[in-house]
Amino acid sequence: MNTPLSLLYLLIFPGGLFLIAMGLVYEWADRKLVAQFQNRIGPRWFQPLADVIKLLAKEEIIPAGVSSGLFTALPIVAVAAALTAALNVPMFGLRPAYSFSGDLIVAMYLLSLMTLCTGLAGANTNDRFSLIGATRTLTQLFSYEAPFMLALLGPAIMAGSWNISEINAYAESHLWMVVTQPIGALVAIIGLMGKLELPPFDAPEAETEIVSGALTEYSGRGLALFHIGKDIELVIGLTMVSAFYFGGLSNPIYFIVKTVVLLLITAGLQSLFARLRIDQTVGMWWRLGALLALLQLLVLIVFKGFGL
């Protein structure tokens, strides 16, 4: 085992620093696209990086009456979970750094930790806006995580594997599953937006209602780490949906083209719809999204059972 080379892969490329940089680039692209759709100029290319550097340089204030250890650890766990999940995903169209049977389940669990950490961060404070944001975050977690996971299970059933690399290889050699499983693709895209709390599913952090939601009491490096973690999850989510539903990712060119097109779709949806109330966000999608995903899974199981 070449230890220096392994560390290079984990810390620099294609993981670690490269993944963080790519997350900042995709955040800028998302904000820029939404601004253009709304007839605004949007941020300059270095704005996300400048925001992170500014937050890292600021003092981190720990509010009175909170568990200081938990307050400090939660953003670190959130970023670590997202970075660990990236080890199982074909980032930049390359082979995953670490692949094993069942890594799809592990990756989905790790991606859920970001939302759990955000909810716990809000519940750990005495601020009323943070508590409301935490309640909304955890409520939305159950409404969007389940349909998103069910949507990713469709390609897994067709590939006959729980290994992300094998599902990606199956998607490359067959008709794009966005054609054969359009409902699953739609549920996956909307589920990803809800999971990341992107508009119109941003009720948990609605600035005009509850300041910054669960993260209202966070500042400095804690807030920066949460933002970095969400950017990493954006890249991982786009990668998984592209790999499963849009013909797989076999090289860097396919990775860039497919994930950017998918980002264009999500940016368009963000611009088209106004923010939904939390009851609309939860009630409508939990009933509709989960039901559609389950119906498609039932059809796929029958399809596979008869060997069609």
N, C-alpha and C positions, 0 to 999 in steps of 0.2 A: 504493500500500500504506500503510495506516494503522498506523505502527509502534507508537504508544502503545496502540492498541486490541489489536494482536496480542500485545504484552507482557502486557496485562491478561488476555487469554485464556490465555496460557501460564503466567503466574505466579500468578494469583488464581483465576479461574473460567473454564472448568470444569476447568482443570488446576492444577498446583502446589499451593498452600496448600489449596485446596478439596478436592483429591483426598487429600491427607494427612489433613485433618480427617475426611473421609468414611471413610478407612481406620480411623482410631481409633474412630469411631462403630460401624463394623461389627465391629471387634474386641470392643468392649464388648457389642454385641448377641449375638455368638457366645458369649462367656463367660457372659453372663447367661442365655441360653437353656439352655446346658449345665448351669449351676447349678440352674436351675428343674427341669430334667428329673431331676436327681439329688437333689432336695429340699433344696437349699441356697439361701442368699440371693443369693450372687453379688456382683460388684463394683458400686460406685456408678458413676454415669454418667460421672464425670470421671476414673476410675481409670486408663485407658490414657494419657490426656494427662498425668496426674500422674507416671506411670511414665517417660514419655519426657522430661519436664522434669527429673526427678530424675537420669536417666542423662546428659542433656546437661550438667548442672551438675557431674557427678562428674569426677574426674581420669581420663584415659585412660592406662592403664599398658601399655607395649609390652614384652612378655617378652623376655628375653635369648635370643639365638640365632635370631631370626627376621629376615626381611627387613622392615625398618621401613616402607619405601616401599610394599611390597605389603600389609602389615598395615593401613596407613592408607587405601590406595586402594580395597581390595576393597569395604568397605561403601558407599563413595561411588559406585562403579560399579554396585553392586546397585540402589541407589535410583534412580540416573540411568536405568538400563535400564528399570525398572518405570515411571517417569514418562514416558519416551519411548514405551513401548508404549501408554500411555494416549492418546497423540495420535491413534492409529488406531482407537480404540474409541468407540462412541456412549455416552460417559459421561453419566449422568443423563438418558438418553433424548434427548440433543442430537446434532447432527451432529458427526462427528469433527473435531478441529482440523486434521488433515492426513490426507488420504485419497488413495490411489493404487492402481493395479492391482498386486496381489500383496502388499498390506500385511498380509494374514493370515499369510503366511510370516514376514515381518519381525517382526510382533508376537509370534508364537510363539517365535521365536529370542530376542527380547529378554526374554521371560518366563523363558526357560531360563537366562539369565545369573545370575539370583538364586541358583538352586541351584548353579551352577558356582562362583560367588563364595563361597558358604557352604562348599562342599567344599574349595576352595583355601585359605580362611581356616583351616580345621582342619589341612590338610596343611602349612601354612606354620609351624606351631608344633612344639615338641618334647614337648608334653604328651600323655600316652598316651590320655586321654579325648578330646582333640581329634582325634587321629589315628584313633581308632576311629569317632568321629562323622563325620569326613570320609569314611572308607571306606564307612560306611553311607549317607551322603548321596549320594555319587556312584553307589553301587550302586542305590539307590532311584531316582535320576535316570533311569537307563536303563530301569527297570521301569515307571515311571509317565508319563514325558514322552512316550514313543512312543505308548502307547494313548490318552493325552489328545489328542495331535495328530491321530491317526487318527480319533478321534471327532469332532473339529472339521472334518475333511475331508469327512465325510458330507454335511452341509448345503451345503458349498462345491460338491460335485459336483452336487447337486440344483439349486442356483442357477446353476450353470455359470459361476462366477466365483471369483476368489481375493481379491476386494475385500470387506472386512468390511461396508461400508455397503450394497453390493449384496446380500450375503447376508442382512443385516438386513431390507432392503426386501422380499426374496423371502419371508422368514419371516413378515412382516406380512401379506402378501397370499395366503398359502396356509395349509392346515391345519397346526396346530402339529406340528413335526417330532418332538416327544416321542411323538406318536401314531404317526407313520409310521416313525420310527427309534427305538424304545424302547431297543434295545440300545446304540445310540450315546449316548443321553442318560444311561443308567446308567454306561457307561464314562467319559463326560465328567465326571460328578459324582464318581465314585470316583477317577478320575485326578486331578482337581483337589485332592481331599483328600490324596492321596498326594504330589502335587507340593508342597503347602503343609505337609506333614508334620503334618497334623492327626490326632488319635486316630481310629481305632486304628493309624494308619500313622506313629506318632511314634517309632519305634525309633531313628532317627538322633539324636534329642535327648532320649532317655529319662532323665529326672531321677534316677530311682531306680537307674539302671545306670551312666550315664556323665556325670553332672552336667548339663551343657548341651550335650553333644555337641561338634560342630565349633566352637561359639562359646564354649567353656568359658574360654578365655584372653582373651575380649573384655570390655571394660568401658567405661563412659563413653559418649562420643558414637558410637564404633564400634558398640557393641551397640545403641544407640538407632536408628542408621541401619538396621541389619539388621532390627530390629523394624518400623520404618516401611515398609521395602521389602516385608516380608511382608504387612503390612496393605494396602498398595497392590495387591499381587498378588491378595489375596483379593477386593478389589472388582472388579478387572479380570476375574478368572476368573469370578466370579458374573455379571458383565455379559455376557461372551462366551457363556457357556452359556445365559443367559436370552435373549439376542438370537438365538441360533441355534436353540434347541430349544423355546422357550416363546413363540413368536409374535412375536418381535422387540420392539424398544424404540422407540416413536415419540414418547413424551413422558415428563416426569419422574414422573408418577403411575404409569405402567406400570413404569418403572424401579424405583421404590421397592417396589411391590407384588411384582413378580416376583423381584427379587433377595432380598427379605426372606423370601419363601416358600421360595426355594432355600436360603437360610441356615438356615431352620428345619429343612429336610430334612437338611442336613449336620450340624447340631447334634444332631438326633435320632440319626443314625448314630454320632456321637461318643459318645453316652451309652449306646448299646445294646451296643457291642462293647468288649471289653478289648484292651489293646495286643497286637499281633501280634509274634511274634519276627521278626527280620530275614529269616530263611530263609523263613518263612511269607509275609511281606510281599512278598518278591521273587519267589520261585519260583511261588507260586500265581497271582499277578496277571500276571506276565510271560507265562505260558503261556495263562491263561484270557482276560485282558483284551485282549491283543494279538490273539489268535486270533479272538475275537468281533468286534473292531473290523474286522479284515481281512475276515472273512466278510461283514459288513454292507457294506463297501465294494465287495466283489465283486458282491453282489446289486444295489447301486445302479448300478454300472457297466453291468451287464447290463440293468437296468431302463431306464437312459438310452439305451443302445445300440439297444434295440428301440423307443425313443420312446414308452414306456408312461407 
